[in-house]
Amino acid sequence: MECWQPSPQEAEAWGLKQALLWLMGLGYTRVSIELDCKLVVDGIKGCPIQRTEFSARLRACKRIMQSLPNFRISFIRRQANNVAHLLAREALLSYASRQVFYYIPSCIVKKKNH
């Protein structure tokens, strides 16, 4: 049995889709998502027309985002995205035991200024 090995941009697009569904399920209506994969950000903002797994994942993300008008996706250089790096590294280290979080850790929630 062969195991599918996604490219980095396919994995990023899949992760974005899961994050969008998760945030939508939690009832968030205003979210800013920063990605360090420029191909995904450009693909979300552009119009992918190829028939690849990557473009199919981008189209799925775009469909979800149509119902989330206050969600913003932007590109941030990998060197400046320390939180994402730490989360990705932790996910890799705990890959054997999948976890589902039902809350957003306080280290990645932007607090409102009162």
N, C-alpha and C positions, 0 to 999 in steps of 0.2 A: 504494500500500500504506500503510495507516494504522498508526502506531506507538502502542502502548498506553502511556499516561502514567498511572502509578499515583498515587493520592493519597499524601500523606506517611504516613498511618497504614497504608496498604496496603504501602508500601515498607518501613516499620518491621517490620510483621508478617512480610513475606517475609524480611527480613534476620534476624529472630529465628529463623525456621524453619531457615534456612541455618546459622546459628550453632549451634543445637541439634544439627543433624545432624553438623556438623563436630566439635563437642566430644564427641559420642557416639562418633564414628568414631575420635577420638584416645584414647578409653578413659577420659575423665574421668568421675568418679562423684559429685563434690561441687563444685557450681559456683553462684556467685551472680552473676546477670546484672542489671545496672542499665540501665533504659531511661528516656529522657526524653519518651516519648510515652505520656501517661496513658491515652489511649484503648486502646492495646494492652495495657498492664498491667491495666486494669480489665476488658478483654475476656477476657484469659487467666484472671483470677480469677473472672469472672462466667460467664454462660451465653449466648453469642451465638446467637440463634435466627433472625436475619434471613437472607435468601438473597442475600447480596452477596459480592463477591470478598473484601472485608475479613473478613467473618465466616467465610468458608471457610478463609482463611489462619489465622485464630485457632483454628479447630477443628483444623486440621492441627498447629499448635503444641501444642495441648492433648493430642492423641493421642500425640505424641512424648514429651511430658513425663510421661505416665502411666508410661512405662518408665524414667523418670529421677526417682525420688522425692526425691533429694537435690539437685535443681536448684531454685534459688529465683529468682524474678523480682520485682524491686521497682522502684518509681518513684523517680526522682531528678530534681530540678529541673534544667532545662537549664543554668542558670548554674553549678551545682555539678558538672556533668558534663563537665569540661574534656577528659578523655581521649577520651570518645566524640565530642566536637566536633572534636578534632584528627584522629581517625581518619576521621570522616565527610568532613572537608574534604580530607584527603589522597586518599580514595577518589574524591571528585568531581574532583580535579585530575588523577588518573591514570585516569579513566574510560575513556579510549580504549584503554588497554592493561590488560586485566583481569589480576589477579594472584590466585593461590591460595597461601595460606600454610599450610605443613605444621607449623608450630610457632607457639606463642603468644609474641609479643614480650615481652621481660622488662619492658617499661614497663607492661604491663597484667596481669601475673601477680602475685598477692599471695603474698609469700614467707611460708613457715611459720615461726612462732616456735619456736625450740628451747629 
